[in-house]
């Protein structure tokens, strides 16, 4: 759907709302059905994407929000806005680092989870090597420390590699080789603030509040260096945690990677193309085997098979242009 300069890719989300997005550098918009609103829920929820924040800073997110609201023709006042969640992350190239449950000092009663994989359910005291820690609840305050390199590889989001390499180049260091696990481990420290913290404790409701008080949320959580002293209060603050707090304590307007969004878009597009090409290659090899064609005749088989694929596409009841248009909406990377 097109609203002036703003393009929305729209899908139905359940029976009572619609979700739309303006790309990896924009936001996901969740619209409640005005005829069937969920009680006490906001009519519109906006979730800003991490790539947009990393390449365009918080000010760009605010600008995107205002541009979209104007394009949609939705009138609002600042008093109608409320911040439901705020995440802040810092990535460290630290091949030597491994999360240690004992080194995470949190307020009494805070639940701490330890997990061993990107998409695995967090479990307490997993027997395998820990790759991440998670403490607290999303509705309140949560700290997560996890292997971002593994997530980038698994979900094929190589735009993050472009951002990391730009930071390394600025520091006069070589780029990351993701194939070398020993030298490319990137650990993400991420603070997640939920509605209880934002509205009740910090009274964070509008854009200016986000700029002013985001750094105050770290005061009661520490990641330390474990030493022999039985009193954990005397353990020294870990060097990565100190850097994490320093970054959050800076003006958020300065916390931008300096990478152009087009560079990230191109990296993600190339990664998706390689993924699809690998799938196509595997399918064509399978077709070759079923057709009982030898490896020596594989190239000739491919050339002859192109015609068959073209015929299948032409015989499809939906036109090529319509199918391409639909695919663009489904795989939109901008």
Secondary structure, DSSP 8 states (H G I E B T S, - for coil): -EETTEE-EEEE-TTSEEEEE--TTSEEEEEE-TTS--TT--SEEEEE-HHHHHHHHHHHHHHHHHHHHHHHT----GGG-----EEEEEEEE-TT----GGGEE--TT--EEEESSSSS--BTT-SS---EEEEE-TTSEEEEEEEHHHHHHHHT-THHHHHHHHHHHHTT-----TT-HHHH-EEEEEEEE-HIIIIIIS---SHHHHHHHGGGGGTT-EEB---S-S-GGGS-B-HHHHHHHHHHHS-GGG------HHHHHHHHHHHHHHHHHHHHHHHHHHHHHHTT--GGGHHHHHHHHHHHHHHHHHHSSS-HHHHHHHHHHHT---
